[in-house]
């Protein structure tokens, strides 16, 4: 079985269309979405509808929850709040109800899924270093693989039998029975790397491996549409990586 894990679509339907095409080439059996479907991008309705129609498991992220007005979820960035207000106007009552009823996490006999910090779902803390990964991996059984989003960068953390934890510097990792795994699945709609391609992760349960997929899409068109719709320009620059030149 080949399961695709996607996260942080952020209303970027230009990326979602490219994702859909790539999923078909990869023989995917199931798609699981780890949250932050909305905000930043120019096509919230299309993106949310695609998730509803195609994903077997869907979690909510903080941007989804904030837009739906769920208590306890806040955004501090004024530009993110402005984009959230813009997004709110395009959604219907049924959309808000759908988001409200999404879980923060999911667990079965094989995996644990969260949007953010797996040990405290809903805290919206980031797990992006070996130290934070080591701490988190003490909070769930070694027999289960934990997949999460929120970081916008694909990361494969591995805990070995002797307790040491390392970041696998590879985009294809063969799983071993005596190791524990914590995997950030990257971002479809707003990857935070120098590479503008969208990212997601495949778990091939038959071949027992993790595959990081990077897919090209028309990010310039996505950026142009953000500006044309009157959303904050920063979100267009993040897609085109122009912000890197200002550092």
C-alpha positions as CSV (number, residue, x, y, z in Angstrom):
1,X,0.0,0.0,0.0
2,X,1.2,3.5,-0.8
3,X,-0.1,6.2,1.4
4,X,0.5,9.9,0.6
5,X,0.9,12.3,3.5
6,X,0.3,16.0,2.6
7,X,0.1,19.1,4.8
8,X,0.1,22.9,4.7
9,X,-1.7,23.4,1.4
10,X,-2.5,27.0,2.4
11,X,-5.2,27.7,-0.3
12,X,-2.6,27.1,-3.0
13,X,-4.7,25.3,-5.6
14,X,-2.1,25.8,-8.3
15,X,0.2,23.5,-6.2
16,X,-2.7,21.1,-5.5
17,X,-3.4,20.6,-9.2
18,X,0.3,19.6,-9.7
19,X,0.1,17.4,-6.6
20,X,-2.9,15.6,-8.0
21,X,-1.2,14.8,-11.2
22,X,1.9,13.5,-9.4
23,X,-0.2,11.3,-7.0
24,X,-1.6,9.6,-10.1
25,X,1.8,8.7,-11.4
26,X,2.9,7.3,-8.0
27,X,0.1,4.7,-7.7
28,X,-1.2,6.2,-4.4
29,X,-3.9,4.2,-2.6
30,X,-4.8,6.7,0.1
31,X,-4.2,10.4,0.8
32,X,-4.0,11.7,4.3
33,X,-4.0,15.5,5.0
34,X,-2.3,16.8,8.2
35,X,-3.9,20.3,8.3
36,X,-3.5,23.9,7.4
37,X,-5.6,23.6,4.3
38,X,-6.4,27.3,4.3
39,X,-4.9,30.8,4.5
40,X,-2.2,32.7,2.5
41,X,-3.2,31.5,-0.9
42,X,-5.8,32.8,-3.4
43,X,-8.0,29.7,-3.8
44,X,-9.4,28.6,-0.5
45,X,-12.7,27.2,-1.8
46,X,-11.1,25.0,-4.5
47,X,-8.4,23.7,-2.1
48,X,-10.8,22.8,0.7
49,X,-13.2,21.1,-1.7
50,X,-10.3,19.0,-3.1
51,X,-9.3,17.9,0.4
52,X,-12.9,16.9,1.2
53,X,-13.2,14.8,-1.9
54,X,-9.8,13.1,-1.9
55,X,-8.5,12.7,1.6
56,X,-9.4,9.7,3.8
57,X,-8.1,11.4,7.0
58,X,-8.0,15.1,7.5
59,X,-6.7,17.0,10.5
60,X,-7.1,20.7,11.3
61,X,-4.2,23.2,11.6
62,X,-4.2,26.5,13.5
63,X,-5.0,28.5,10.3
64,X,-8.0,26.4,9.6
65,X,-9.2,26.7,13.2
66,X,-8.6,30.4,13.4
67,X,-10.5,31.1,10.2
68,X,-13.4,28.9,11.5
69,X,-13.4,30.9,14.7
70,X,-12.6,28.0,17.0
71,X,-11.7,29.1,20.5
72,X,-8.2,28.7,21.7
73,X,-6.5,29.2,18.3
74,X,-4.8,32.5,17.5
75,X,-2.5,34.0,14.9
76,X,0.0,36.7,15.9
77,X,1.2,37.7,12.4
78,X,-0.9,40.7,11.2
79,X,-0.5,39.7,7.6
80,X,-1.7,36.2,8.4
81,X,-4.7,37.6,10.1
82,X,-5.5,39.9,7.1
83,X,-5.3,36.8,4.8
84,X,-7.5,34.9,7.2
85,X,-10.1,37.6,7.2
86,X,-10.1,37.6,3.4
87,X,-10.4,33.8,3.3
88,X,-13.3,33.8,5.8
89,X,-15.5,35.7,3.4
90,X,-15.4,32.9,0.8
91,X,-16.4,30.1,3.0
92,X,-19.9,28.8,3.8
93,X,-21.5,27.6,7.0
94,X,-20.9,24.0,5.9
95,X,-17.2,24.7,5.5
96,X,-16.9,26.1,9.0
97,X,-18.8,23.1,10.4
98,X,-16.5,20.8,8.5
99,X,-13.4,22.4,9.9
100,X,-14.8,22.5,13.4
101,X,-15.4,18.8,13.4
102,X,-11.9,17.9,12.1
103,X,-9.7,16.2,14.8
104,X,-6.3,17.6,15.9
105,X,-4.7,14.1,15.8
106,X,-5.3,10.5,14.7
107,X,-3.9,7.2,15.9
108,X,-4.2,3.6,14.9
109,X,-2.1,0.5,15.5
110,X,0.6,1.7,13.0
111,X,0.8,5.5,13.0
112,X,0.2,8.7,15.0
113,X,-0.7,11.7,12.9
114,X,-0.7,15.4,14.1
115,X,-0.5,18.8,12.5
116,X,2.0,20.2,15.0
117,X,4.0,19.0,18.0
118,X,2.9,15.3,18.3
119,X,3.3,15.2,22.1
120,X,0.8,18.1,22.6
121,X,-1.5,18.4,19.6
122,X,-2.9,21.9,19.3
123,X,0.0,23.6,20.9
124,X,1.3,24.6,17.5
125,X,4.9,24.1,18.6
126,X,7.5,23.3,16.0
127,X,9.6,20.1,15.8
128,X,12.5,20.9,13.5
129,X,15.7,20.0,15.3
130,X,17.3,16.7,16.5
131,X,16.9,17.9,20.1
132,X,13.2,18.6,19.8
133,X,12.7,15.4,17.9
134,X,14.5,13.4,20.6
135,X,12.2,14.9,23.3
136,X,9.1,14.2,21.2
137,X,10.0,10.6,20.4
138,X,9.8,9.7,24.1
139,X,6.1,10.4,24.1
140,X,4.8,7.7,21.8
141,X,5.5,4.0,21.2
142,X,8.5,3.0,19.2
143,X,6.3,0.6,17.2
144,X,4.4,3.5,15.6
145,X,5.5,6.0,13.0
146,X,4.6,9.6,13.7
147,X,3.8,11.9,10.7
148,X,3.3,15.6,11.3
149,X,3.1,18.9,9.4
150,X,3.4,22.6,10.4
151,X,7.2,22.9,9.8
152,X,6.8,23.2,6.0
153,X,10.1,21.3,5.5
154,X,10.3,17.5,5.0
155,X,12.3,15.9,7.8
156,X,13.0,12.2,8.6
157,X,14.2,11.8,12.2
158,X,15.5,8.4,13.2
159,X,16.0,7.0,16.7
160,X,18.3,4.0,16.8
161,X,18.3,1.1,19.2
162,X,21.0,2.7,21.3
163,X,18.8,5.8,21.8
164,X,20.7,8.1,19.5
165,X,18.6,10.3,17.1
166,X,19.7,11.7,13.8
167,X,18.2,13.5,10.8
168,X,18.3,11.3,7.7
169,X,19.9,13.3,4.9
170,X,18.1,11.4,2.2
171,X,14.8,11.5,0.3
172,X,14.2,7.8,0.4
173,X,14.7,5.9,3.6
174,X,14.2,2.1,4.2
175,X,12.5,1.5,7.6
176,X,14.0,-0.9,10.0
177,X,12.3,-2.8,12.8
178,X,14.7,-1.6,15.5
179,X,14.3,2.1,14.8
180,X,11.7,4.7,15.7
181,X,10.6,7.4,13.3
182,X,9.3,11.0,13.4
183,X,8.5,12.4,10.0
184,X,7.6,15.9,8.9
185,X,5.8,15.7,5.5
186,X,6.7,19.1,4.2
187,X,4.3,21.6,2.6
188,X,2.3,21.5,-0.6
189,X,1.3,25.1,-0.6
190,X,4.2,27.0,0.9
191,X,7.4,25.1,1.1
192,X,10.0,26.9,3.3
193,X,13.2,25.9,1.6
194,X,15.3,27.5,-1.2
195,X,13.6,25.0,-3.5
196,X,10.1,26.3,-4.5
197,X,8.8,22.9,-5.5
198,X,5.9,21.5,-3.4
199,X,6.7,18.6,-1.1
200,X,4.9,15.6,0.3
201,X,5.7,12.1,1.7
202,X,4.8,8.6,0.6
203,X,4.8,5.7,3.0
204,X,5.2,2.5,1.0
205,X,4.1,-0.1,3.5
206,X,4.9,-3.1,1.2
207,X,8.4,-2.0,0.5
208,X,8.7,-0.6,4.0
209,X,10.2,2.8,3.0
210,X,9.6,6.5,3.2
211,X,9.8,8.6,0.0
212,X,10.0,12.4,-0.1
213,X,8.5,13.8,-3.3
214,X,9.3,17.2,-4.7
215,X,7.1,18.4,-7.5
216,X,7.3,21.4,-9.8
217,X,4.3,23.6,-10.3
218,X,3.6,27.1,-11.6
219,X,4.5,29.0,-8.4
220,X,4.9,32.3,-10.3
221,X,1.2,32.0,-11.4
222,X,0.2,31.2,-7.8
223,X,2.2,34.3,-6.6
224,X,0.6,36.6,-9.3
225,X,-2.9,35.4,-8.3
226,X,-2.2,36.3,-4.6
227,X,-1.3,39.8,-5.6
228,X,-4.2,40.2,-8.0
229,X,-6.6,39.1,-5.3
230,X,-5.3,41.8,-3.0
231,X,-3.7,39.5,-0.4
232,X,-0.5,40.5,1.4
233,X,2.4,40.5,-1.1
234,X,4.6,38.7,1.4
235,X,2.8,35.4,0.7
236,X,3.6,35.8,-3.0
237,X,7.2,36.5,-2.3
238,X,7.4,33.4,-0.1
239,X,6.4,31.2,-3.0
240,X,8.8,32.7,-5.5
241,X,11.6,32.8,-2.9
242,X,12.3,36.5,-3.7
243,X,12.5,37.1,0.1
244,X,15.8,35.2,0.0
245,X,17.4,38.0,-2.0
246,X,16.6,40.5,0.6
247,X,18.5,38.8,3.4
